[in-house]
Structure formats: structure tokens, C-alpha cells
Amino acid sequence: MPENGKDPRDNLKYVSDMLEQLKVLSAGSGGPFLTYLLDMAKTEASERLRAAQDRSPSGQK
């Protein structure tokens, strides 16, 4: 766990959730390329979260 006491998985979950909301907003305003980039960023955050959960002793939080 980092010095600030926050679990990195919590941060990754938050980022993933926020990116999903931004993606929905972007899609509603007709920004296909921005929506694509946000989707790619969300996919990356989700994959990192999954990897972090796989490395944790309990398998997930």
C-alpha cells in the first residue's frame, strides 16, 4: 500500500468509473474521437485494476 494509505485499486476503480461517465458525456455531444480515446483509457484502467486484483493476496478487494 502506498504511503498515503490509499489502495491503488481504489484509485484505479475511481478512474475507471470517471472515464465511463466522461465517455457517456462525450458520446452525447457528438465527439467520436474523444469518445474513442476515453474508451481506450477506461480499458487500460480496467485492465490494470484486474491485474492488481490478481496480484492481491485475496484475489480482490
PDBQT receptor file of N, H, CA, C and O in Angstrom, charges set to zero:
ATOM      1  N   MET A   1       0.851  -1.178   0.000  1.00  0.00    +0.000 N 
ATOM      2  CA  MET A   1       0.000   0.000   0.000  1.00  0.00    +0.000 C 
ATOM      3  C   MET A   1       0.895   1.239   0.000  1.00  0.00    +0.000 C 
ATOM      4  O   MET A   1       1.899   1.268   0.712  1.00  0.00    +0.000 OA
ATOM      5  N   PRO A   2       0.553   2.253  -0.777  1.00  0.00    +0.000 N 
ATOM      6  CA  PRO A   2       1.384   3.448  -0.842  1.00  0.00    +0.000 C 
ATOM      7  C   PRO A   2       1.374   4.229   0.463  1.00  0.00    +0.000 C 
ATOM      8  O   PRO A   2       0.570   3.973   1.360  1.00  0.00    +0.000 OA
ATOM      9  N   GLU A   3       2.288   5.186   0.544  1.00  0.00    +0.000 N 
ATOM     10  H   GLU A   3       2.941   5.393  -0.184  1.00  0.00    +0.000 HD
ATOM     11  CA  GLU A   3       2.453   5.972   1.765  1.00  0.00    +0.000 C 
ATOM     12  C   GLU A   3       1.194   6.721   2.164  1.00  0.00    +0.000 C 
ATOM     13  O   GLU A   3       0.951   6.912   3.356  1.00  0.00    +0.000 OA
ATOM     14  N   ASN A   4       0.389   7.150   1.207  1.00  0.00    +0.000 N 
ATOM     15  H   ASN A   4       0.586   6.995   0.239  1.00  0.00    +0.000 HD
ATOM     16  CA  ASN A   4      -0.802   7.922   1.550  1.00  0.00    +0.000 C 
ATOM     17  C   ASN A   4      -1.915   7.052   2.140  1.00  0.00    +0.000 C 
ATOM     18  O   ASN A   4      -2.967   7.570   2.513  1.00  0.00    +0.000 OA
ATOM     19  N   GLY A   5      -1.697   5.748   2.229  1.00  0.00    +0.000 N 
ATOM     20  H   GLY A   5      -0.842   5.327   1.926  1.00  0.00    +0.000 HD
ATOM     21  CA  GLY A   5      -2.674   4.855   2.826  1.00  0.00    +0.000 C 
ATOM     22  C   GLY A   5      -3.786   4.420   1.887  1.00  0.00    +0.000 C 
ATOM     23  O   GLY A   5      -4.632   3.610   2.266  1.00  0.00    +0.000 OA
ATOM     24  N   LYS A   6      -3.799   4.938   0.683  1.00  0.00    +0.000 N 
ATOM     25  H   LYS A   6      -3.113   5.597   0.375  1.00  0.00    +0.000 HD
ATOM     26  CA  LYS A   6      -4.834   4.577  -0.294  1.00  0.00    +0.000 C 
ATOM     27  C   LYS A   6      -4.410   3.319  -1.041  1.00  0.00    +0.000 C 
ATOM     28  O   LYS A   6      -3.248   3.157  -1.412  1.00  0.00    +0.000 OA
ATOM     29  N   ASP A   7      -5.351   2.458  -1.247  1.00  0.00    +0.000 N 
ATOM     30  H   ASP A   7      -6.296   2.589  -0.945  1.00  0.00    +0.000 HD
ATOM     31  CA  ASP A   7      -5.111   1.256  -2.037  1.00  0.00    +0.000 C 
ATOM     32  C   ASP A   7      -5.134   1.654  -3.513  1.00  0.00    +0.000 C 
ATOM     33  O   ASP A   7      -6.100   2.273  -3.958  1.00  0.00    +0.000 OA
ATOM     34  N   PRO A   8      -4.102   1.317  -4.278  1.00  0.00    +0.000 N 
ATOM     35  CA  PRO A   8      -4.081   1.667  -5.705  1.00  0.00    +0.000 C 
ATOM     36  C   PRO A   8      -5.298   1.141  -6.459  1.00  0.00    +0.000 C 
ATOM     37  O   PRO A   8      -5.714   1.736  -7.453  1.00  0.00    +0.000 OA
ATOM     38  N   ARG A   9      -5.868   0.040  -6.002  1.00  0.00    +0.000 N 
ATOM     39  H   ARG A   9      -5.531  -0.444  -5.194  1.00  0.00    +0.000 HD
ATOM     40  CA  ARG A   9      -7.063  -0.500  -6.660  1.00  0.00    +0.000 C 
ATOM     41  C   ARG A   9      -8.243   0.450  -6.523  1.00  0.00    +0.000 C 
ATOM     42  O   ARG A   9      -9.067   0.562  -7.430  1.00  0.00    +0.000 OA
ATOM     43  N   ASP A  10      -8.321   1.135  -5.383  1.00  0.00    +0.000 N 
ATOM     44  H   ASP A  10      -7.651   1.044  -4.646  1.00  0.00    +0.000 HD
ATOM     45  CA  ASP A  10      -9.393   2.126  -5.207  1.00  0.00    +0.000 C 
ATOM     46  C   ASP A  10      -9.243   3.257  -6.212  1.00  0.00    +0.000 C 
ATOM     47  O   ASP A  10     -10.221   3.710  -6.805  1.00  0.00    +0.000 OA
ATOM     48  N   ASN A  11      -8.002   3.708  -6.397  1.00  0.00    +0.000 N 
ATOM     49  H   ASN A  11      -7.207   3.340  -5.915  1.00  0.00    +0.000 HD
ATOM     50  CA  ASN A  11      -7.742   4.781  -7.362  1.00  0.00    +0.000 C 
ATOM     51  C   ASN A  11      -8.091   4.342  -8.777  1.00  0.00    +0.000 C 
ATOM     52  O   ASN A  11      -8.715   5.092  -9.526  1.00  0.00    +0.000 OA
ATOM     53  N   LEU A  12      -7.692   3.137  -9.142  1.00  0.00    +0.000 N 
ATOM     54  H   LEU A  12      -7.184   2.527  -8.534  1.00  0.00    +0.000 HD
ATOM     55  CA  LEU A  12      -7.986   2.627 -10.481  1.00  0.00    +0.000 C 
ATOM     56  C   LEU A  12      -9.485   2.467 -10.703  1.00  0.00    +0.000 C 
ATOM     57  O   LEU A  12      -9.981   2.747 -11.795  1.00  0.00    +0.000 OA
ATOM     58  N   LYS A  13     -10.203   2.026  -9.696  1.00  0.00    +0.000 N 
ATOM     59  H   LYS A  13      -9.800   1.799  -8.809  1.00  0.00    +0.000 HD
ATOM     60  CA  LYS A  13     -11.659   1.891  -9.806  1.00  0.00    +0.000 C 
ATOM     61  C   LYS A  13     -12.298   3.260 -10.001  1.00  0.00    +0.000 C 
ATOM     62  O   LYS A  13     -13.196   3.418 -10.828  1.00  0.00    +0.000 OA
ATOM     63  N   TYR A  14     -11.836   4.243  -9.243  1.00  0.00    +0.000 N 
ATOM     64  H   TYR A  14     -11.107   4.114  -8.571  1.00  0.00    +0.000 HD
ATOM     65  CA  TYR A  14     -12.367   5.604  -9.365  1.00  0.00    +0.000 C 
ATOM     66  C   TYR A  14     -12.104   6.160 -10.764  1.00  0.00    +0.000 C 
ATOM     67  O   TYR A  14     -13.002   6.723 -11.390  1.00  0.00    +0.000 OA
ATOM     68  N   VAL A  15     -10.879   6.002 -11.249  1.00  0.00    +0.000 N 
ATOM     69  H   VAL A  15     -10.150   5.545 -10.740  1.00  0.00    +0.000 HD
ATOM     70  CA  VAL A  15     -10.520   6.492 -12.584  1.00  0.00    +0.000 C 
ATOM     71  C   VAL A  15     -11.384   5.812 -13.642  1.00  0.00    +0.000 C 
ATOM     72  O   VAL A  15     -11.896   6.472 -14.547  1.00  0.00    +0.000 OA
ATOM     73  N   SER A  16     -11.544   4.513 -13.531  1.00  0.00    +0.000 N 
ATOM     74  H   SER A  16     -11.127   3.977 -12.797  1.00  0.00    +0.000 HD
ATOM     75  CA  SER A  16     -12.359   3.775 -14.493  1.00  0.00    +0.000 C 
ATOM     76  C   SER A  16     -13.806   4.271 -14.488  1.00  0.00    +0.000 C 
ATOM     77  O   SER A  16     -14.407   4.455 -15.547  1.00  0.00    +0.000 OA
ATOM     78  N   ASP A  17     -14.354   4.483 -13.311  1.00  0.00    +0.000 N 
ATOM     79  H   ASP A  17     -13.866   4.333 -12.451  1.00  0.00    +0.000 HD
ATOM     80  CA  ASP A  17     -15.732   4.977 -13.201  1.00  0.00    +0.000 C 
ATOM     81  C   ASP A  17     -15.874   6.376 -13.803  1.00  0.00    +0.000 C 
ATOM     82  O   ASP A  17     -16.838   6.650 -14.518  1.00  0.00    +0.000 OA
ATOM     83  N   MET A  18     -14.922   7.253 -13.516  1.00  0.00    +0.000 N 
ATOM     84  H   MET A  18     -14.140   7.030 -12.935  1.00  0.00    +0.000 HD
ATOM     85  CA  MET A  18     -14.982   8.619 -14.039  1.00  0.00    +0.000 C 
ATOM     86  C   MET A  18     -14.838   8.633 -15.560  1.00  0.00    +0.000 C 
ATOM     87  O   MET A  18     -15.517   9.398 -16.244  1.00  0.00    +0.000 OA
ATOM     88  N   LEU A  19     -13.955   7.789 -16.085  1.00  0.00    +0.000 N 
ATOM     89  H   LEU A  19     -13.402   7.167 -15.530  1.00  0.00    +0.000 HD
ATOM     90  CA  LEU A  19     -13.785   7.715 -17.532  1.00  0.00    +0.000 C 
ATOM     91  C   LEU A  19     -15.064   7.243 -18.214  1.00  0.00    +0.000 C 
ATOM     92  O   LEU A  19     -15.406   7.722 -19.295  1.00  0.00    +0.000 OA
ATOM     93  N   GLU A  20     -15.768   6.310 -17.591  1.00  0.00    +0.000 N 
ATOM     94  H   GLU A  20     -15.491   5.920 -16.712  1.00  0.00    +0.000 HD
ATOM     95  CA  GLU A  20     -17.043   5.848 -18.157  1.00  0.00    +0.000 C 
ATOM     96  C   GLU A  20     -18.042   7.000 -18.226  1.00  0.00    +0.000 C 
ATOM     97  O   GLU A  20     -18.738   7.155 -19.230  1.00  0.00    +0.000 OA
ATOM     98  N   GLN A  21     -18.118   7.795 -17.184  1.00  0.00    +0.000 N 
ATOM     99  H   GLN A  21     -17.553   7.668 -16.369  1.00  0.00    +0.000 HD
ATOM    100  CA  GLN A  21     -19.042   8.930 -17.186  1.00  0.00    +0.000 C 
ATOM    101  C   GLN A  21     -18.643   9.963 -18.237  1.00  0.00    +0.000 C 
ATOM    102  O   GLN A  21     -19.502  10.509 -18.930  1.00  0.00    +0.000 OA
ATOM    103  N   LEU A  22     -17.355  10.229 -18.356  1.00  0.00    +0.000 N 
ATOM    104  H   LEU A  22     -16.657   9.786 -17.793  1.00  0.00    +0.000 HD
ATOM    105  CA  LEU A  22     -16.882  11.172 -19.373  1.00  0.00    +0.000 C 
ATOM    106  C   LEU A  22     -17.159  10.652 -20.780  1.00  0.00    +0.000 C 
ATOM    107  O   LEU A  22     -17.491  11.420 -21.684  1.00  0.00    +0.000 OA
ATOM    108  N   LYS A  23     -17.021   9.351 -20.952  1.00  0.00    +0.000 N 
ATOM    109  H   LYS A  23     -16.751   8.727 -20.218  1.00  0.00    +0.000 HD
ATOM    110  CA  LYS A  23     -17.295   8.735 -22.256  1.00  0.00    +0.000 C 
ATOM    111  C   LYS A  23     -18.758   8.939 -22.650  1.00  0.00    +0.000 C 
ATOM    112  O   LYS A  23     -19.054   9.256 -23.803  1.00  0.00    +0.000 OA
ATOM    113  N   VAL A  24     -19.661   8.760 -21.707  1.00  0.00    +0.000 N 
ATOM    114  H   VAL A  24     -19.421   8.503 -20.771  1.00  0.00    +0.000 HD
ATOM    115  CA  VAL A  24     -21.092   8.957 -21.973  1.00  0.00    +0.000 C 
ATOM    116  C   VAL A  24     -21.359  10.415 -22.341  1.00  0.00    +0.000 C 
ATOM    117  O   VAL A  24     -22.095  10.690 -23.289  1.00  0.00    +0.000 OA
ATOM    118  N   LEU A  25     -20.769  11.345 -21.600  1.00  0.00    +0.000 N 
ATOM    119  H   LEU A  25     -20.172  11.121 -20.830  1.00  0.00    +0.000 HD
ATOM    120  CA  LEU A  25     -20.950  12.765 -21.907  1.00  0.00    +0.000 C 
ATOM    121  C   LEU A  25     -20.400  13.103 -23.286  1.00  0.00    +0.000 C 
ATOM    122  O   LEU A  25     -21.029  13.838 -24.047  1.00  0.00    +0.000 OA
ATOM    123  N   SER A  26     -19.244  12.575 -23.599  1.00  0.00    +0.000 N 
ATOM    124  H   SER A  26     -18.733  11.979 -22.980  1.00  0.00    +0.000 HD
ATOM    125  CA  SER A  26     -18.613  12.845 -24.884  1.00  0.00    +0.000 C 
ATOM    126  C   SER A  26     -19.452  12.298 -26.036  1.00  0.00    +0.000 C 
ATOM    127  O   SER A  26     -19.611  12.960 -27.062  1.00  0.00    +0.000 OA
ATOM    128  N   ALA A  27     -19.982  11.105 -25.868  1.00  0.00    +0.000 N 
ATOM    129  H   ALA A  27     -19.853  10.567 -25.035  1.00  0.00    +0.000 HD
ATOM    130  CA  ALA A  27     -20.805  10.499 -26.921  1.00  0.00    +0.000 C 
ATOM    131  C   ALA A  27     -22.062  11.323 -27.164  1.00  0.00    +0.000 C 
ATOM    132  O   ALA A  27     -22.529  11.425 -28.299  1.00  0.00    +0.000 OA
ATOM    133  N   GLY A  28     -22.608  11.907 -26.116  1.00  0.00    +0.000 N 
ATOM    134  H   GLY A  28     -22.229  11.824 -25.194  1.00  0.00    +0.000 HD
ATOM    135  CA  GLY A  28     -23.814  12.711 -26.254  1.00  0.00    +0.000 C 
ATOM    136  C   GLY A  28     -23.592  14.027 -26.964  1.00  0.00    +0.000 C 
ATOM    137  O   GLY A  28     -24.537  14.631 -27.472  1.00  0.00    +0.000 OA
ATOM    138  N   SER A  29     -22.347  14.475 -27.003  1.00  0.00    +0.000 N 
ATOM    139  H   SER A  29     -21.579  13.984 -26.590  1.00  0.00    +0.000 HD
ATOM    140  CA  SER A  29     -22.058  15.753 -27.662  1.00  0.00    +0.000 C 
ATOM    141  C   SER A  29     -21.436  15.556 -29.040  1.00  0.00    +0.000 C 
ATOM    142  O   SER A  29     -20.927  16.506 -29.635  1.00  0.00    +0.000 OA
ATOM    143  N   GLY A  30     -21.474  14.346 -29.539  1.00  0.00    +0.000 N 
ATOM    144  H   GLY A  30     -21.888  13.575 -29.055  1.00  0.00    +0.000 HD
ATOM    145  CA  GLY A  30     -21.021  14.082 -30.899  1.00  0.00    +0.000 C 
ATOM    146  C   GLY A  30     -19.521  14.098 -31.094  1.00  0.00    +0.000 C 
ATOM    147  O   GLY A  30     -19.036  14.522 -32.143  1.00  0.00    +0.000 OA
ATOM    148  N   GLY A  31     -18.783  13.646 -30.105  1.00  0.00    +0.000 N 
ATOM    149  H   GLY A  31     -19.176  13.301 -29.253  1.00  0.00    +0.000 HD
ATOM    150  CA  GLY A  31     -17.332  13.618 -30.227  1.00  0.00    +0.000 C 
ATOM    151  C   GLY A  31     -16.809  12.203 -30.363  1.00  0.00    +0.000 C 
ATOM    152  O   GLY A  31     -16.351  11.632 -29.374  1.00  0.00    +0.000 OA
ATOM    153  N   PRO A  32     -16.860  11.608 -31.561  1.00  0.00    +0.000 N 
ATOM    154  CA  PRO A  32     -16.489  10.199 -31.698  1.00  0.00    +0.000 C 
ATOM    155  C   PRO A  32     -15.020   9.905 -31.382  1.00  0.00    +0.000 C 
ATOM    156  O   PRO A  32     -14.713   8.867 -30.795  1.00  0.00    +0.000 OA
ATOM    157  N   PHE A  33     -14.115  10.801 -31.762  1.00  0.00    +0.000 N 
ATOM    158  H   PHE A  33     -14.364  11.644 -32.239  1.00  0.00    +0.000 HD
ATOM    159  CA  PHE A  33     -12.703  10.519 -31.499  1.00  0.00    +0.000 C 
ATOM    160  C   PHE A  33     -12.403  10.640 -30.013  1.00  0.00    +0.000 C 
ATOM    161  O   PHE A  33     -11.679   9.813 -29.457  1.00  0.00    +0.000 OA
ATOM    162  N   LEU A  34     -12.951  11.661 -29.365  1.00  0.00    +0.000 N 
ATOM    163  H   LEU A  34     -13.539  12.332 -29.816  1.00  0.00    +0.000 HD
ATOM    164  CA  LEU A  34     -12.758  11.812 -27.922  1.00  0.00    +0.000 C 
ATOM    165  C   LEU A  34     -13.377  10.629 -27.183  1.00  0.00    +0.000 C 
ATOM    166  O   LEU A  34     -12.801  10.124 -26.219  1.00  0.00    +0.000 OA
ATOM    167  N   THR A  35     -14.539  10.192 -27.632  1.00  0.00    +0.000 N 
ATOM    168  H   THR A  35     -15.007  10.602 -28.415  1.00  0.00    +0.000 HD
ATOM    169  CA  THR A  35     -15.190   9.031 -27.022  1.00  0.00    +0.000 C 
ATOM    170  C   THR A  35     -14.309   7.798 -27.159  1.00  0.00    +0.000 C 
ATOM    171  O   THR A  35     -14.181   7.012 -26.220  1.00  0.00    +0.000 OA
ATOM    172  N   TYR A  36     -13.709   7.630 -28.319  1.00  0.00    +0.000 N 
ATOM    173  H   TYR A  36     -13.814   8.268 -29.082  1.00  0.00    +0.000 HD
ATOM    174  CA  TYR A  36     -12.796   6.509 -28.552  1.00  0.00    +0.000 C 
ATOM    175  C   TYR A  36     -11.606   6.567 -27.595  1.00  0.00    +0.000 C 
ATOM    176  O   TYR A  36     -11.245   5.557 -26.990  1.00  0.00    +0.000 OA
ATOM    177  N   LEU A  37     -10.997   7.745 -27.456  1.00  0.00    +0.000 N 
ATOM    178  H   LEU A  37     -11.290   8.565 -27.948  1.00  0.00    +0.000 HD
ATOM    179  CA  LEU A  37      -9.841   7.890 -26.563  1.00  0.00    +0.000 C 
ATOM    180  C   LEU A  37     -10.219   7.605 -25.110  1.00  0.00    +0.000 C 
ATOM    181  O   LEU A  37      -9.471   6.948 -24.386  1.00  0.00    +0.000 OA
ATOM    182  N   LEU A  38     -11.373   8.098 -24.694  1.00  0.00    +0.000 N 
ATOM    183  H   LEU A  38     -11.980   8.632 -25.282  1.00  0.00    +0.000 HD
ATOM    184  CA  LEU A  38     -11.830   7.842 -23.330  1.00  0.00    +0.000 C 
ATOM    185  C   LEU A  38     -12.101   6.354 -23.124  1.00  0.00    +0.000 C 
ATOM    186  O   LEU A  38     -11.815   5.813 -22.056  1.00  0.00    +0.000 OA
ATOM    187  N   ASP A  39     -12.646   5.697 -24.134  1.00  0.00    +0.000 N 
ATOM    188  H   ASP A  39     -12.878   6.137 -25.002  1.00  0.00    +0.000 HD
ATOM    189  CA  ASP A  39     -12.892   4.263 -24.049  1.00  0.00    +0.000 C 
ATOM    190  C   ASP A  39     -11.580   3.493 -23.926  1.00  0.00    +0.000 C 
ATOM    191  O   ASP A  39     -11.484   2.541 -23.152  1.00  0.00    +0.000 OA
ATOM    192  N   MET A  40     -10.579   3.904 -24.682  1.00  0.00    +0.000 N 
ATOM    193  H   MET A  40     -10.657   4.677 -25.311  1.00  0.00    +0.000 HD
ATOM    194  CA  MET A  40      -9.270   3.250 -24.596  1.00  0.00    +0.000 C 
ATOM    195  C   MET A  40      -8.649   3.450 -23.212  1.00  0.00    +0.000 C 
ATOM    196  O   MET A  40      -8.070   2.522 -22.647  1.00  0.00    +0.000 OA
ATOM    197  N   ALA A  41      -8.772   4.655 -22.673  1.00  0.00    +0.000 N 
ATOM    198  H   ALA A  41      -9.243   5.408 -23.132  1.00  0.00    +0.000 HD
ATOM    199  CA  ALA A  41      -8.241   4.934 -21.339  1.00  0.00    +0.000 C 
ATOM    200  C   ALA A  41      -8.980   4.110 -20.283  1.00  0.00    +0.000 C 
ATOM    201  O   ALA A  41      -8.366   3.605 -19.343  1.00  0.00    +0.000 OA
ATOM    202  N   LYS A  42     -10.292   3.977 -20.440  1.00  0.00    +0.000 N 
ATOM    203  H   LYS A  42     -10.791   4.387 -21.203  1.00  0.00    +0.000 HD
ATOM    204  CA  LYS A  42     -11.072   3.173 -19.491  1.00  0.00    +0.000 C 
ATOM    205  C   LYS A  42     -10.663   1.706 -19.574  1.00  0.00    +0.000 C 
ATOM    206  O   LYS A  42     -10.552   1.031 -18.551  1.00  0.00    +0.000 OA
ATOM    207  N   THR A  43     -10.441   1.218 -20.775  1.00  0.00    +0.000 N 
ATOM    208  H   THR A  43     -10.531   1.766 -21.607  1.00  0.00    +0.000 HD
ATOM    209  CA  THR A  43      -9.993  -0.163 -20.952  1.00  0.00    +0.000 C 
ATOM    210  C   THR A  43      -8.652  -0.385 -20.264  1.00  0.00    +0.000 C 
ATOM    211  O   THR A  43      -8.455  -1.400 -19.597  1.00  0.00    +0.000 OA
ATOM    212  N   GLU A  44      -7.737   0.554 -20.422  1.00  0.00    +0.000 N 
ATOM    213  H   GLU A  44      -7.897   1.380 -20.963  1.00  0.00    +0.000 HD
ATOM    214  CA  GLU A  44      -6.423   0.456 -19.776  1.00  0.00    +0.000 C 
ATOM    215  C   GLU A  44      -6.566   0.440 -18.258  1.00  0.00    +0.000 C 
ATOM    216  O   GLU A  44      -5.949  -0.386 -17.585  1.00  0.00    +0.000 OA
ATOM    217  N   ALA A  45      -7.370   1.343 -17.717  1.00  0.00    +0.000 N 
ATOM    218  H   ALA A  45      -7.871   2.015 -18.264  1.00  0.00    +0.000 HD
ATOM    219  CA  ALA A  45      -7.569   1.392 -16.266  1.00  0.00    +0.000 C 
ATOM    220  C   ALA A  45      -8.202   0.095 -15.765  1.00  0.00    +0.000 C 
ATOM    221  O   ALA A  45      -7.813  -0.417 -14.716  1.00  0.00    +0.000 OA
ATOM    222  N   SER A  46      -9.164  -0.434 -16.500  1.00  0.00    +0.000 N 
ATOM    223  H   SER A  46      -9.480  -0.018 -17.353  1.00  0.00    +0.000 HD
ATOM    224  CA  SER A  46      -9.831  -1.678 -16.107  1.00  0.00    +0.000 C 
ATOM    225  C   SER A  46      -8.862  -2.858 -16.130  1.00  0.00    +0.000 C 
ATOM    226  O   SER A  46      -8.900  -3.713 -15.246  1.00  0.00    +0.000 OA
ATOM    227  N   GLU A  47      -8.001  -2.903 -17.135  1.00  0.00    +0.000 N 
ATOM    228  H   GLU A  47      -7.970  -2.208 -17.853  1.00  0.00    +0.000 HD
ATOM    229  CA  GLU A  47      -7.014  -3.982 -17.220  1.00  0.00    +0.000 C 
ATOM    230  C   GLU A  47      -6.008  -3.894 -16.083  1.00  0.00    +0.000 C 
ATOM    231  O   GLU A  47      -5.617  -4.915 -15.519  1.00  0.00    +0.000 OA
ATOM    232  N   ARG A  48      -5.590  -2.693 -15.746  1.00  0.00    +0.000 N 
ATOM    233  H   ARG A  48      -5.908  -1.863 -16.205  1.00  0.00    +0.000 HD
ATOM    234  CA  ARG A  48      -4.660  -2.525 -14.617  1.00  0.00    +0.000 C 
ATOM    235  C   ARG A  48      -5.326  -2.910 -13.303  1.00  0.00    +0.000 C 
ATOM    236  O   ARG A  48      -4.693  -3.508 -12.433  1.00  0.00    +0.000 OA
ATOM    237  N   LEU A  49      -6.598  -2.569 -13.159  1.00  0.00    +0.000 N 
ATOM    238  H   LEU A  49      -7.113  -2.083 -13.865  1.00  0.00    +0.000 HD
ATOM    239  CA  LEU A  49      -7.337  -2.947 -11.955  1.00  0.00    +0.000 C 
ATOM    240  C   LEU A  49      -7.431  -4.465 -11.856  1.00  0.00    +0.000 C 
ATOM    241  O   LEU A  49      -7.196  -5.036 -10.791  1.00  0.00    +0.000 OA
ATOM    242  N   ARG A  50      -7.768  -5.110 -12.949  1.00  0.00    +0.000 N 
ATOM    243  H   ARG A  50      -7.959  -4.647 -13.814  1.00  0.00    +0.000 HD
ATOM    244  CA  ARG A  50      -7.864  -6.571 -12.965  1.00  0.00    +0.000 C 
ATOM    245  C   ARG A  50      -6.515  -7.201 -12.601  1.00  0.00    +0.000 C 
ATOM    246  O   ARG A  50      -6.468  -8.164 -11.836  1.00  0.00    +0.000 OA
ATOM    247  N   ALA A  51      -5.433  -6.666 -13.140  1.00  0.00    +0.000 N 
ATOM    248  H   ALA A  51      -5.471  -5.883 -13.761  1.00  0.00    +0.000 HD
ATOM    249  CA  ALA A  51      -4.098  -7.189 -12.835  1.00  0.00    +0.000 C 
ATOM    250  C   ALA A  51      -3.754  -6.974 -11.365  1.00  0.00    +0.000 C 
ATOM    251  O   ALA A  51      -3.167  -7.852 -10.731  1.00  0.00    +0.000 OA
ATOM    252  N   ALA A  52      -4.114  -5.820 -10.821  1.00  0.00    +0.000 N 
ATOM    253  H   ALA A  52      -4.590  -5.107 -11.336  1.00  0.00    +0.000 HD
ATOM    254  CA  ALA A  52      -3.839  -5.536  -9.412  1.00  0.00    +0.000 C 
ATOM    255  C   ALA A  52      -4.638  -6.476  -8.511  1.00  0.00    +0.000 C 
ATOM    256  O   ALA A  52      -4.139  -6.914  -7.474  1.00  0.00    +0.000 OA
ATOM    257  N   GLN A  53      -5.862  -6.783  -8.897  1.00  0.00    +0.000 N 
ATOM    258  H   GLN A  53      -6.267  -6.427  -9.739  1.00  0.00    +0.000 HD
ATOM    259  CA  GLN A  53      -6.678  -7.708  -8.109  1.00  0.00    +0.000 C 
ATOM    260  C   GLN A  53      -6.110  -9.120  -8.177  1.00  0.00    +0.000 C 
ATOM    261  O   GLN A  53      -6.152  -9.855  -7.190  1.00  0.00    +0.000 OA
ATOM    262  N   ASP A  54      -5.582  -9.499  -9.329  1.00  0.00    +0.000 N 
ATOM    263  H   ASP A  54      -5.548  -8.901 -10.130  1.00  0.00    +0.000 HD
ATOM    264  CA  ASP A  54      -4.987 -10.828  -9.475  1.00  0.00    +0.000 C 
ATOM    265  C   ASP A  54      -3.739 -10.975  -8.614  1.00  0.00    +0.000 C 
ATOM    266  O   ASP A  54      -3.432 -12.069  -8.142  1.00  0.00    +0.000 OA
ATOM    267  N   ARG A  55      -3.015  -9.868  -8.408  1.00  0.00    +0.000 N 
ATOM    268  H   ARG A  55      -3.264  -8.978  -8.791  1.00  0.00    +0.000 HD
ATOM    269  CA  ARG A  55      -1.789  -9.903  -7.604  1.00  0.00    +0.000 C 
ATOM    270  C   ARG A  55      -2.062  -9.824  -6.108  1.00  0.00    +0.000 C 
ATOM    271  O   ARG A  55      -1.184 -10.147  -5.307  1.00  0.00    +0.000 OA
ATOM    272  N   SER A  56      -3.258  -9.403  -5.716  1.00  0.00    +0.000 N 
ATOM    273  H   SER A  56      -3.971  -9.141  -6.367  1.00  0.00    +0.000 HD
ATOM    274  CA  SER A  56      -3.551  -9.238  -4.294  1.00  0.00    +0.000 C 
ATOM    275  C   SER A  56      -3.715 -10.606  -3.638  1.00  0.00    +0.000 C 
ATOM    276  O   SER A  56      -4.132 -11.565  -4.288  1.00  0.00    +0.000 OA
ATOM    277  N   PRO A  57      -3.386 -10.696  -2.349  1.00  0.00    +0.000 N 
ATOM    278  CA  PRO A  57      -3.473 -11.989  -1.656  1.00  0.00    +0.000 C 
ATOM    279  C   PRO A  57      -4.870 -12.603  -1.675  1.00  0.00    +0.000 C 
ATOM    280  O   PRO A  57      -5.005 -13.822  -1.782  1.00  0.00    +0.000 OA
ATOM    281  N   SER A  58      -5.905 -11.778  -1.574  1.00  0.00    +0.000 N 
ATOM    282  H   SER A  58      -5.795 -10.787  -1.488  1.00  0.00    +0.000 HD
ATOM    283  CA  SER A  58      -7.268 -12.310  -1.529  1.00  0.00    +0.000 C 
ATOM    284  C   SER A  58      -7.886 -12.456  -2.914  1.00  0.00    +0.000 C 
ATOM    285  O   SER A  58      -8.962 -13.038  -3.055  1.00  0.00    +0.000 OA
ATOM    286  N   GLY A  59      -7.212 -11.930  -3.942  1.00  0.00    +0.000 N 
ATOM    287  H   GLY A  59      -6.338 -11.457  -3.828  1.00  0.00    +0.000 HD
ATOM    288  CA  GLY A  59      -7.740 -12.013  -5.293  1.00  0.00    +0.000 C 
ATOM    289  C   GLY A  59      -8.586 -10.834  -5.681  1.00  0.00    +0.000 C 
ATOM    290  O   GLY A  59      -8.705 -10.517  -6.865  1.00  0.00    +0.000 OA
ATOM    291  N   GLN A  60      -9.181 -10.173  -4.702  1.00  0.00    +0.000 N 
ATOM    292  H   GLN A  60      -9.084 -10.431  -3.740  1.00  0.00    +0.000 HD
ATOM    293  CA  GLN A  60      -9.936  -8.949  -4.967  1.00  0.00    +0.000 C 
ATOM    294  C   GLN A  60     -10.214  -8.247  -3.654  1.00  0.00    +0.000 C 
ATOM    295  O   GLN A  60      -9.980  -8.790  -2.574  1.00  0.00    +0.000 OA
ATOM    296  N   LYS A  61     -10.721  -7.023  -3.770  1.00  0.00    +0.000 N 
ATOM    297  H   LYS A  61     -10.911  -6.582  -4.647  1.00  0.00    +0.000 HD
ATOM    298  CA  LYS A  61     -10.990  -6.244  -2.570  1.00  0.00    +0.000 C 
ATOM    299  C   LYS A  61     -12.463  -6.241  -2.276  1.00  0.00    +0.000 C 
ATOM    300  O   LYS A  61     -12.896  -5.634  -1.296  1.00  0.00    +0.000 OA
TER     301      LYS A  61
